Amino acid sequence: MTNLADRVAIVTGAGRGQGEAEARLLAEAGAAVLICDVLEREGEDLARALVSEGREARFLALDVASKEGWACAIDCVGSWKGRLDILVNNAGIINRKSINDTPLDAWERLMAINLTGPFLGIQAAAPLMRQNGGGSVVNISSNSAFSGHYDPAYTASKWGLRGLTRTAAMEYVSWGIRVNSVCPGLIVTGLNAEAPHLKPMIDLTPMKRSGTVEEVARLVLFLASEASSFITGEDFVIDGGFTAGAAYRRVAAESGLYRD
């Protein structure tokens, strides 16, 4: 059910970390993958590595906030494979600044990448997907989209991405296009391995660990494939139980209602 032979995918922010794992797993499942990122060296290295393993992959430099860049990406995949079946809107940035400390230009740049980028991607990709009977869009949101995370721009963008997911799912369902969002919790990568918030987050997470990029990638593969053929307009939280009730669990433990 997760065999992606003859399918074609675009993955943004695929040069490293979570996006790299997603692109790699889709390619291993049989998809031809257009790897998109502003990190040209990392993206080109990944494409070469996948091709050397017998996979189909190409790299394209893409700023997801650029409408012209998206037009180029769709032209590229169209001339390469003549179709598009999967779009993974993974590219994103984070500010880690409070409302009072967030300059307007930083707010606008984050929104351009985290929210406008997926909007432009869906808008550009949907017509090509429609030509071959539909496809699957997977938006990478966050479990911060269910709370008041201490980063107003990031949190607002991820809440907005959940709304965009639902609207797009309803708008494109008649085109055979499914749209869902993945909402990871704490996922440790090389970018945040030394961050001071990791231990407190892990201590509070019911499963007592962080997630891995491979675990997120497996969920993306499920949503990109026919294994999820009757699912659209949904959010899939992958955070070790954090959103489900980590704070209540801590209160219950500290008040003696239960013990681990």
Secondary structure, DSSP 8 states (H G I E B T S, - for coil): ----TT-EEEEETTTSHHHHHHHHHHHHTT-EEEEEES-HHHHHHHHHHHHHTT--EEEEE--TT-HHHHHHHHHHHHHHHS---EEEE---------TTT--HHHHHHHHIIIIIHHHHHHHHHHHHHHHTT-EEEEEE--GGGGTT-S-HHHHHHHHHHHHHHHHHHHHHGGGTEEEEEEEE--B--TTTTT-TTHHHHHHHSTTSS-B-HHHHHHHHHHHHSGGGTT--S-EEEESTTHHHHHHHHHHHHHTTS---
